Amino acid sequence: MAYVISDECLSCGSCESVCPNEAIAEGDGKYEIDPEKCIECGSCADTCPVSAISQE
């Protein structure tokens, strides 16, 4: 189950820099996770300052 980023995202970019698989990119108004690249490690969720990332 890949991780997803909710609308609570502040677009701070902290999650993008910790993703070991480069699965996170800036999208339209918030960051987005590519489910094909996500390895479900949880690094992004641990880094998010507003807890906007969770498992789908």
C-alpha positions in Angstrom: 0.0 0.0 0.0 1.7 3.2 -1.2 1.7 6.4 0.9 -0.4 9.4 -0.2 -0.2 13.1 0.6 -3.4 14.8 1.8 -4.6 18.4 1.0 -3.0 19.4 4.4 0.3 19.5 2.6 2.1 22.8 3.0 4.4 22.2 0.0 7.5 22.6 2.2 9.4 19.8 0.3 10.7 18.1 3.4 9.3 14.8 2.2 10.9 15.0 -1.2 14.4 15.2 0.1 14.1 12.1 2.3 12.5 9.7 -0.3 15.1 7.1 -1.2 13.3 6.2 -4.4 12.6 9.7 -5.7 8.9 8.9 -5.7 7.8 12.4 -4.5 7.5 15.4 -6.7 5.9 18.8 -6.5 2.4 18.6 -8.0 -0.5 21.1 -8.4 -0.7 22.8 -5.1 0.9 20.0 -3.1 3.5 17.3 -3.3 2.5 13.9 -4.8 3.8 10.4 -4.4 4.1 8.1 -7.4 2.6 4.8 -6.2 4.7 2.9 -8.8 7.9 4.2 -7.2 6.9 4.2 -3.5 8.5 1.4 -1.6 6.4 2.1 1.5 9.4 2.8 3.8 7.6 5.6 5.7 10.5 8.1 5.6 8.2 10.8 4.1 5.5 10.3 6.8 8.1 10.6 9.6 9.4 13.8 8.2 6.1 15.7 7.4 5.7 18.5 9.9 1.9 18.5 9.6 1.3 14.7 9.3 -0.2 15.1 5.8 1.3 11.7 4.7 -0.4 8.4 5.4 -0.7 4.9 3.9 -3.4 4.7 1.3 
